[in-house]
Amino acid sequence: MTADITFRIATLEDLPIIVEIYNSTIPNRMVTADTEPVTVEDRLQWFHEHTPEKRPLWVVESEGNICGWVSLQSFYGRPAYHATVEVSIYLHEKYRGQGLGKKILSKVIEECPKFGIETLLAFIFGHNEPSLQLFYHFGFEKWGHFPEVAELDRVKRDLLILGKKIV
């Protein structure tokens, strides 16, 4: 189990490690629909879409090391969905499987009201059992099932949308 963790708003200087952590998940075909590594430049617009006041992008640190990041992104880009966000959690390889995801998701749920967030969504591949179990542990429910909408290495994969009402 990792030591205590801290959250801080990501800075532009953190973007290379954020991208590195993200890219480390691509080869296992469990977490992202990207099939090739992305660059820092590819992620600049995404980075700037986050704001500390409404849509934070946090880095998660343990003992002075960045061990992961968590993002709250606007859903569907329309004003009527202002209280709904998509949550994404990515962990550095050496910190996976140690219970860190539970600490992070717990903190995210706790912080949602201060951002006016009433609904959390998670988009997870149907074969990503560790992530599904993490979100089910916190009371997320399956709100959507998109069968075989992704193709990874010639294998069709389902996408599930999990949701949770915060208030």
VENQUI-V891947 format. One record per helix or strand. SS is the DSSP state (~ for helix, > for strand). FROM is the first residue (numbers start at 1). LEN is the number of residues. Records with the same first field share a line. If there is no record, write none. Layout:
SS = FROM-LEN + FROM-LEN
This chain:
> = 5-5 + 51-1 + 55-1 + 57-6 + 65-10 + 84-8 + 119-7 + 141-12 + 155-11
~ = 12-13 + 40-9 + 79-3 + 93-3 + 100-16 + 129-9
